[in-house]
């Protein structure tokens, strides 16, 4: 399932600025950010957000394929959100690489607040009705009682900082969610929010973010299982 796309830019609306890129430590730590696999069919049309929904059988096959792609690879640590859809992949990766899994609540998916649990069409309609507000400050815009990207980044980013400190120069894997990855890439690279949506990650696909002295670098994007090594 693709990310829901932001509302079209209203006529006359200014282009929102990018936030500053997150500072790098220059450890050359390689961080694989992997989206969970396909969820169960009954949730395909649902804006489930942070709800804990299960994988489909195809999703379990995709998770096994990701684990097989990393089999024998050097992985220092695996981090995962508490959701069952990420935990299944993380445990398979642990078995294929020998790395331990650390569960971090900060890696969970965005909370869609009052709009969570409805259909994707309903969510899109509500979101697009607030086009002017979103374009005014997309990094801080949120659904009623939900989270904004700034808050999502703030709670997820310490996991990446911890990885660079605990495994400098090594390889770490993060099993997390589409919007969490989007916010992490947007904040790390310091790009406008609208460009972050162009970095959408498909289910069971991976991105490679590297902590260089010159700043964070996105070296691989949206790789399919079997190529993420």
N, C-alpha and C positions, 0 to 999 in steps of 0.2 A: 504494500500500500504506500502510495506517495504521500508526502506532506500536503496538508491543506495549504493552498496558496493564499497570500495576503490579498486584501482588497485592491482593486486598481487605484492608481494614484489619482486623486481628485484634481480637476482642473484648477490650476493656480497654486497647488500645494508645493511647498519647497521640498527639495531633496534633503532628507534627514542626514545629519552628519554621522560619521563613524565615531565610535568611542575609541580611546587610545588602546593600542594593542597591549595585551597582558605582558608584563616583563618576563623575560626568559632568564634562566640561570646559567645557560651555556654548558650544560652537563652532557649534551649529545644523547640524552635518553630518548629512546624511540617508543612512542605510545601508540598502540593500535586501538582505535575507537571503533567498536563493532556494535552494530544494531542487532537487537534480538531478531529471531526468525519469525516467519509468518504466524499470526495468531489464528485461533479457531474461527471457522467460517462465520459463526453467528455474530462475531464482532467486527467483520469487515466493513460494515456500513455505520459503525458506531464511533463517536468521538470519545473514546474510552480514557484518554489521558493517563492519569496516574493510577487508575483502577488496576487491580491485579488480575489480568485475564490470561487464560491458558494458551498454549501453542496448538496449532493444528498438527495432524500427523505429518503433513508436508513440512511444517516448521521444525518438527523433531528431526526429520531427515536433513533439513538444511543445517541444523545445529550440529549434527554428526559430521556433515561435510566440512564445516568450519573447523571443527576439532581435528579432523583428518588432515586438513591443510596445514595445520600447525604441528602436526605430530613430529616429534624429534627436534623441533625448533628450540632455540635458546629463548626461554621466557623466564624472567626473574619472578614476576608476580602477576596475579590475575585479580582484578577488582570487578565487582558486580553490584548492581542495584539489588534490593531485596525481592524484586518481582520474580515470580516463578518463571516467566518467559526469558529472563536473563540468567537466572540461576541454573536452568537446565544446560544452557550453552557453557556457562562458566565451569560447571562440574565436569562436563565432557572435555573441555580444554585442559582442566587440571589432570585428568586421566591421561591425556595424550602428550602433555608436556612435563608433568611432574611438578608444576608450580602450584603453590597454595592459593586458595581463593580467600579474598577479604571482601566482606559484604559492607557496603557503605550506603547509608540512607540518602546521602547527597547526590547519588547517581540515579535516583528514581526519575521517572518521566514528569513532565510539567503537569501541574494541577490546573485543570480547566475550570475549576470553581463551579458556579451555578450552571454553566453550559456543558459540564461533563456528563456523559452518559446518554445524551441525545444522539440523534443521527448526525452524520457528517454534513448532510445537507442543511440541517437546522443550525448546526454550529457555523457553517459557512455563511448562512444568511444573516445570523446575528453579528458575526464578525464584520462582514462587508457593510452592514448598516452603520458601523462605526468607523468607516474609512477615514474620515477627516481626523478623528481622534488618533487612530493608529498611525497615520502618516505624520501626525504632529510630533510623536515621540515613540516610535515602534519598539525601542529597547526597553521602555518602561510601561508600555501599554499592557493591560491585563483584562481578561474576562472578569465579570463580577465574582468576587470572592476567590479569584484564582491567583496565579502567579504571573509575573512578567518575566521577560528574558533576562533582565538584569538580576532578578532574584534567583532564577534558575542557574545562571552562571555563577553567582556568588556562592551557592551551596555545593555546586559540582566542582568548581575549580580547585578547592583544597585537595581533592583526590589526586589531581594531576600534579600539583605541587608536591604532595607527599611522595608520589612515585619518583619524581626527579631527585628528591632528597634521600629516599630509602634505597633506590637502585640506580645511582648515577651512571650514565653511560651504558646502561643495560636496556633490555626490552621488557615492556609491560603491556598487558592486554586489559582493556576495559570493556565489559559486556554491559551495555546500557541501552538508551532509547533514542529515537529519531530526533526529538526536539532537544534533548539533553546534548546530543552530539552537535546539533546545529548551533546551539548557544555557546558551547565550548569552542567551536571553530570560529564563530563570529567574534567572540571576545578575545581569543588567543591571537587571531590575525589582525584584529582591529579594523574590521571591514563594516560597511553600512549593513544594517539589519536586512534590507531587501536582498543584498548579495548573499547573506547567509542562507536564504531560502533556495538559492541556486546550488548550494552544496548539500542538497538532500541526499540522505543515505537510504538505500533500499534495504528490505529485510535481509539479515544474514550477510550484509556487506560491510566492508572495513575501510577505515581511513587511517593514514599514518601521519602523525603529528610529531615533529622532532624539535627538541629543545636545543637550539644552537646559540652560539655567542652573539650572532647577528639578530636573533629574534626567533620566534616560533615559525617553523616551516611546515607546510602541508605538502608532503612528498608523494603521497598516494591518496587517491580519492575514490570512494565508492567501488572498491574492488570486490569481485565475486569470490566465493569460496574456491580454493584451489590456486589462487594467485596471491593470496595474502601471506607472504612468508618473509 
